Amino acid sequence: MARTSLHLTSFLLIVCSVIWVHLSTVDAKNHHRRPMVLPLHLSSRNHSLHRHVDNLRRHLQQSKLSRSTPNARMRLYDDLLSNGYYTTRLWIGTPPQEFALIVDTGSTVTYVPCSSCSQCGKHQDPRFQPDLSSTYQPVKCNPSCNCDDEQKQCTYDRRYAEMSSSSGVLGEDVVSFGNESELVPQRAVFGCENMETGDLYSQRADGIMGLGRGRLSIVDQLVDKGVIGDSFSLCYGGMDVGGGAMVLGNITPLPDMVFSHSDPFRSPYYNIELKEMHVAGKQLKLPAGVFDERHGTVLDSGTTYAYFRKDAFVAFRDAILREVHFLKRVHGPDPNYDDICFSGAGRDISQLSKIFPEVEMLFNNGKKLLLSPENYLFRHTKVSGAYCLGIFPNTEATTLLGGIVVRNTLVTYDRGNDRIGFLKTNCSELWRRVQFSGAPAPAPLVSQSKDTNMGIPPTLAPSGSPPNVLPGSFRIGFITFDMSISTSDSNLKSNFKELAELIAQELEVDNSQVRLLNVTSKGNDYLVRWAIFPAASANYISNTTALSIILHLRDHQMQFPKRFGNYKLVEWNAEPQRKLTWWQYHFLAVVFGFVTTLILSLSALGIWLFHRQRQEAISVYEPVGAPLPEQELQPLQLAG
């Protein structure tokens, strides 16, 4: 009986295992999410040389421009805190199709949703329809671009550390800048989106207006055509006001504008030379060069708040706390973040400078930029008269200055002279000063959304989320990356174990987390795929660890001994943690409960059968004195 029960239990366990494998297979087919892919581009001397040649060409071109070169004068809409971004209006095609685009100095491509988009969110304007524009032309496939599967049209693909992405095809059409602009419509290349993910999918704005450094940037295209000067300006409205102005092209610098040098060869971002910071007239005690590490101090209009290296943040935070010790500390508007907030300052913004200290930014050239409280505070959305610090610690050494730092500040990106200028002013009224005479009445404002989702990468979540933090809903199951290696060592394959240990050391993870997935070789060239898995005690890679790995891969920070030859990183994939179904998640518990119940049932059945058999055995004995049937005696056989 026990042997029969054991066989039955084993059979049931085998059946449960088969069901588990089937459920896993079905779930993988039905719930597999496309991994996030970030192409990695190595900087090279040739790349820097091209940028240097482009810079010289533009300087020569700018020297030939007349002083009467027109500007594209445009309004800004929306609000930094409510929307997380500022937008402008752009018209594409003939007849014009209107779009609300986020102005972003950290992006180079201007893109809008295409009518053929298979995965685009619902935005405030209809998608771009190339077939309705008589002037639209696709950018044909050529050696200087990536091409579609049919090798007919150039494509673009932009993916960001916070896991939003945009991809599509490149087209060329007439772009118009509005009736308030002196600049006539111009032909320009832009992206026609076929897919959006993350914040780009959920935002209300239609797309991105890329103002960064790059050949696809709308600024670079207009400068290369010689229709504007190599400069543009942004002016964001103040706290609770929103709006502002943007000028593409040169403007006459005002006497009080403060300039800092900006190095175009250090990084593709707009940087300034920040030397020191002072709070209430007192210099923050920090190591020299704290604001000059990595990419230096970067201005990014697509980022909401500001992010300092941790020791700089701590020094700044402590200095503010000392000056406003009389205010009551309160929790931030979002319980998920440990915001530093104060109540008791009142709702009158004009009075904040009497309560909160003045902050100074000192540049390398000795010039100073004064920051008022609205340049480092944001209004608490749940407590009246309360404000929170809009400065947060950065996970890397770069200092990032978002839109909050330049509210009510005219910022001129004077690319032709490699400098950036700052002037405190009322940005909400600036458009009146730059519009030409005879301009039509102002267009109605774009309706503001109450959605607090950040729109443009690397826009940051409200209420002080750290920069580049991966969304909580996107847990990383594992990270893969492809490494191309060229070496003269014919025994490289035998050294992969050592290389895995070096990768673990460079990425600051345990050796057991680094695994070799695949190797293909041709002669002395290898393409190696690696994977970084969660630690043994975890089901997923934490956001902090994942971000550190991503930054190491993105910025090519891994260094290996020369015997491993030359290498470069091709791309990396962040595979999301696969969500288990209820059956998968509780499988072991269900199996344990089922087997336990089965064993108890079989044990009870065995006990019952044993008891019954014993009862039957007892019942065969006859009572004493009962009559017995007569038995015939057999005759004895005697030996003769």
Summary of the structure (lengths in Angstrom):
residues: 640
radius of gyration: 34.5
end to end distance: 54.4
largest distance: 155.3
contacts: 1983
relative contact order: 0.14
helix: 28%
strand: 28%
